[in-house]
């Protein structure tokens, strides 16, 4: 397992770099500087809010490997888990706005955590400078295969039964696993589905596959890994997931549910536009590469392209709409 402080260059010894070496070549830095754009004068730290090995961490390391010598400096991936991503967000928010400390953000942290647990938040949700998106992904509504109803309609009927005493697993207050289910509950009118917290997406997957909980929204790659033990009903995102193209969205099934995570890079407040633009251009060159997009699909994500301004607008809209869900569902920190 990679260490929490792994330096990525395009070298054969880097496992992540080897995965992309054939498809993600990096032009010399001189080409990137030809137009006089900003370049870092010291190593760049990319802070990841979760432990090594998970989907978010792997995506961050793929980005780091793809950047290679585009930055002209080492890109150091730092894992700073804690408080469902808030520890890392607080750290980067208070860093110098010089382009040398960046946050590999998941929109859940910026969009939902301030509503659910404001006491530990030391950042303003609209204060980060959006740099570049990396991917986006929804979640799969699953049940234990041994207990699952055969159809989506039968599942809803089961949920709504007056004598039903059901529960669902999630990996933390304000996580998208919880937000997706609470939005789903509001959409279908099932108030008595009890929330059971776990310490990560893998434990949630194991809990539902082992019939310890009745339902869960889990990442697509985990759903595929445990498909023999799960019944998959639908996905929470507005569009179908490339990894599971035959699985319908909840919107297609007539429900007002759109729960997905945007993965991307943001910088501390006050970061100059020239720094943001230079970082965006180099990261976008990586994320547009077909080899990178293919690896995202393997992780259960889809490619996404946005300018810094578009990404900023997305995060602000996301923050507002999840605040409404938190209030209506009365979600609180655990």
C-alpha positions in Angstrom: 0.0 0.0 0.0 1.4 3.4 -0.9 2.6 5.7 2.0 0.8 8.8 3.0 3.6 10.9 1.4 4.3 9.4 -2.0 6.1 11.5 -4.6 4.8 10.9 -8.1 6.9 11.2 -11.2 6.5 9.4 -14.5 8.9 6.6 -13.6 8.5 2.9 -14.1 8.9 2.3 -10.4 5.6 4.2 -9.7 2.7 1.7 -9.9 0.2 4.4 -10.8 2.5 5.8 -13.4 3.0 2.4 -15.0 -0.7 2.1 -15.3 -0.8 5.2 -17.4 2.6 5.3 -18.9 1.5 4.2 -22.4 -1.3 6.8 -22.7 -0.3 9.8 -20.6 3.0 11.2 -21.9 4.0 14.6 -20.6 5.4 17.4 -22.8 8.4 19.3 -21.5 7.7 22.1 -19.0 9.3 24.6 -21.5 6.3 24.1 -23.7 3.9 24.8 -20.9 5.8 28.0 -20.0 6.1 29.2 -23.6 3.2 31.6 -23.1 4.6 32.8 -19.7 2.2 30.9 -17.5 2.8 30.3 -13.8 4.9 27.4 -12.7 5.6 26.2 -9.2 9.0 26.9 -7.7 8.8 24.1 -5.1 7.1 20.7 -4.7 3.3 20.8 -4.8 1.3 19.0 -2.1 -2.0 17.4 -3.1 -4.0 16.7 0.1 -6.4 13.8 -0.1 -9.2 13.6 2.6 -9.3 9.8 2.9 -6.8 7.0 3.7 -4.6 5.4 1.0 -6.2 2.7 -1.2 -9.7 3.9 -1.6 -11.3 5.2 -4.8 -10.7 8.9 -4.0 -7.0 8.2 -3.2 -6.5 6.1 -6.4 -8.0 8.9 -8.5 -5.8 11.5 -6.9 -2.7 9.3 -7.6 -3.7 8.7 -11.2 -3.9 12.5 -11.6 -0.5 12.9 -10.0 1.0 10.3 -12.2 -0.5 11.8 -15.3 0.8 15.3 -14.4 4.4 13.9 -14.4 6.8 16.7 -15.3 4.0 19.1 -16.5 4.5 21.0 -13.2 8.3 20.9 -13.3 8.2 20.0 -9.6 7.3 16.8 -7.7 3.7 16.4 -6.8 3.4 15.0 -3.3 0.2 13.2 -2.4 -0.7 13.5 1.3 -3.4 11.5 2.9 -5.1 13.5 5.7 -8.2 11.5 6.8 -10.5 12.6 9.5 -14.0 13.9 10.2 -15.3 12.6 6.8 -12.9 14.9 4.9 -13.1 18.0 7.0 -9.6 17.7 8.5 -8.1 17.9 5.0 -10.4 20.7 3.9 -9.6 22.8 7.0 -5.9 22.3 6.4 -5.8 23.4 2.8 -8.2 26.3 3.4 -5.7 27.8 5.8 -2.6 27.2 3.6 -0.7 29.9 1.7 -2.5 30.8 -1.6 0.6 30.1 -3.7 -0.5 27.0 -5.7 1.8 24.7 -3.6 -1.0 23.3 -1.4 -4.1 21.9 -3.1 -7.1 19.9 -2.0 -8.2 16.8 -3.9 -11.8 17.6 -3.0 -14.9 15.5 -3.0 -18.0 17.7 -3.3 -19.6 16.0 -0.3 -17.0 17.7 2.0 -17.7 21.2 0.6 -21.4 20.8 -0.1 -22.8 18.8 2.8 -20.4 18.8 5.8 -20.9 22.5 6.6 -24.7 21.8 7.0 -24.3 18.6 9.0 -21.4 19.4 11.3 -20.7 23.2 11.4 -18.9 23.1 14.7 -15.8 21.4 13.1 -15.8 23.5 9.9 -13.1 26.1 9.6 -13.7 27.0 6.0 -16.3 28.8 4.0 -17.9 26.6 1.4 -17.7 29.3 -1.2 -14.2 30.3 -0.2 -12.1 27.7 -2.0 -10.8 28.5 -5.5 -12.1 25.8 -7.9 -9.2 24.6 -10.2 -10.2 21.5 -12.2 -12.7 18.6 -12.0 -11.3 15.1 -12.3 -14.5 12.9 -12.5 -18.0 12.5 -11.1 -19.8 9.4 -9.9 -23.1 8.2 -8.5 -23.9 5.4 -6.2 -25.7 2.1 -6.6 -28.8 1.2 -4.6 -28.3 -2.4 -3.4 -29.8 -5.0 -1.1 -28.5 -8.4 0.1 -29.1 -10.9 -2.7 -30.5 -13.5 -0.3 -33.2 -11.1 1.0 -33.8 -8.8 -2.0 -37.1 -8.3 -3.8 -37.0 -9.2 -7.5 -38.1 -5.9 -8.9 -37.7 -2.2 -8.0 -41.5 -1.9 -7.6 -41.6 -4.8 -5.2 -38.8 -3.3 -3.2 -40.7 0.0 -2.8 -43.8 -1.9 -1.7 -41.7 -3.8 0.9 -40.2 -0.5 2.2 -43.6 1.1 2.5 -45.2 -1.8 4.4 -46.6 -0.5 7.8 -44.9 -3.3 9.7 -41.5 -2.9 7.9 -38.5 -2.3 10.3 -35.7 -1.7 7.9 -32.3 0.0 8.0 -29.5 1.2 5.7 -25.8 1.5 6.0 -23.7 4.6 5.3 -20.2 5.8 6.0 -20.7 8.9 8.0 -23.0 11.8 8.6 -23.1 14.0 5.6 -21.5 11.5 3.3 -23.1 11.0 0.0 -24.0 7.5 1.0 -26.3 9.0 3.6 -27.4 12.0 1.5 -28.4 9.7 -1.4 -30.5 7.5 0.9 -32.1 10.5 2.7 -33.0 12.1 -0.7 -34.4 8.8 -1.8 -36.5 8.4 1.4 -37.9 11.9 0.8 -38.7 11.1 -2.8 -40.6 7.8 -2.1 -42.1 8.7 1.4 -40.3 6.1 3.5 -39.5 7.8 6.8 -38.8 4.7 8.9 -35.6 3.5 7.2 -33.0 3.6 10.1 -29.5 4.8 9.4 -26.6 2.6 10.6 -23.1 4.3 10.3 -19.9 2.5 9.4 -16.3 3.6 9.0 -16.0 3.5 5.3 -17.5 2.4 2.0 -16.0 -1.1 2.1 -17.5 -1.9 5.5 -20.9 -0.7 4.2 -20.5 -3.0 1.2 -19.7 -5.9 3.5 -22.6 -5.1 5.8 -25.2 -5.1 3.0 -23.6 -8.1 1.2 -23.7 -10.0 4.5 -27.4 -9.0 5.2 -26.4 -7.0 8.3 -28.3 -4.1 6.8 -31.2 -4.1 4.4 -30.1 -1.4 1.9 -27.3 0.9 1.0 -25.9 3.2 -1.7 -22.4 2.1 -2.4 -19.7 3.0 -5.0 -20.1 1.2 -8.4 -16.8 -0.5 -8.3 -17.6 -2.1 -4.9 -21.0 -3.1 -6.2 -19.4 -4.9 -9.1 -16.8 -6.6 -6.9 -19.6 -8.0 -4.7 -22.2 -8.5 -7.4 -22.9 -12.2 -6.6 -24.0 -11.2 -3.1 -26.0 -8.1 -4.0 -29.1 -7.1 -5.8 -28.6 -3.8 -7.8 -31.7 -1.7 -8.4 -30.6 1.7 -9.7 -28.0 4.4 -9.6 -28.3 7.7 -7.8 -26.7 10.0 -10.4 -28.6 12.0 -13.1 -26.9 9.9 -15.8 -26.1 6.2 -16.1 -22.7 5.1 -14.8 -20.3 3.9 -17.5 -19.2 0.9 -15.4 -22.9 -0.3 -15.2 -24.5 1.0 -18.4 -27.5 -1.3 -18.1 -28.5 -0.1 -14.7 -31.2 2.7 -14.8 -31.0 5.9 -12.8 -33.6 6.6 -10.2 -34.7 9.6 -12.3 -35.5 7.1 -15.1 -37.6 5.2 -12.6 -39.6 8.4 -11.9 -38.0 9.6 -8.7 -36.6 13.1 -8.0 -33.1 11.8 -6.9 -29.8 13.1 -8.1 -27.0 12.2 -5.7 -23.4 12.2 -7.1 -20.0 13.2 -6.0 -17.8 15.6 -8.0 -14.1 14.8 -7.6 -11.6 17.6 -8.4 -9.0 20.0 -7.2 -9.5 23.2 -5.3 -7.0 25.8 -4.0 -7.0 28.0 -0.9 -8.9 31.3 -1.0 -6.9 34.1 -2.5 -5.0 31.9 -4.9 -4.3 34.2 -8.0 -6.2 33.6 -11.2 -2.9 33.1 -13.1 -2.0 30.2 -10.7 -5.5 28.7 -11.0 -5.5 28.9 -14.8 -2.1 27.3 -15.1 -3.0 24.4 -12.9 -6.3 23.9 -14.6 -4.7 23.8 -18.1 -2.2 21.1 -17.0 -4.7 19.0 -15.1 -7.2 19.2 -18.0 -4.6 17.9 -20.3 -4.4 14.8 -18.1 -8.1 14.3 -17.5 -8.9 14.6 -21.2 -6.6 11.7 -22.1 -8.6 8.6 -23.1 -6.3 6.4 -21.0 -7.1 8.4 -17.9 -10.8 8.3 -18.7 -10.7 4.6 -19.1 -9.2 4.2 -15.6 -11.9 6.4 -14.2 -14.5 4.1 -15.6 -12.8 1.2 -13.8 -13.2 3.1 -10.6 -16.8 3.7 -11.2 -16.5 7.4 -12.2 -17.2 9.3 -15.4 -15.1 12.0 -17.0 -16.2 15.6 -16.7 -14.9 18.8 -18.2 -15.5 22.2 -16.6 -13.7 25.6 -16.4 -12.8 26.9 -13.0 -15.8 29.2 -13.1 -18.2 26.3 -14.1 -16.8 24.1 -11.3 -17.2 27.0 -8.8 -20.8 27.4 -9.9 -21.5 23.7 -9.6 -20.1 23.6 -6.0 -22.2 26.6 -4.9 -25.4 25.0 -6.4 -24.5 21.7 -4.8 -24.1 23.4 -1.4 -27.5 25.1 -1.6 -29.4 22.0 -2.7 -27.9 19.7 -0.1 -28.6 22.2 2.6 -32.3 21.8 1.8 -32.1 18.0 2.0 -30.2 18.2 5.4 -32.9 20.5 6.8 -35.9 18.4 5.5 -34.4 15.1 6.6 -33.1 16.6 9.9 -29.6 15.1 9.5 -27.3 15.8 12.3 -23.7 14.9 13.2 -23.3 11.6 15.0 
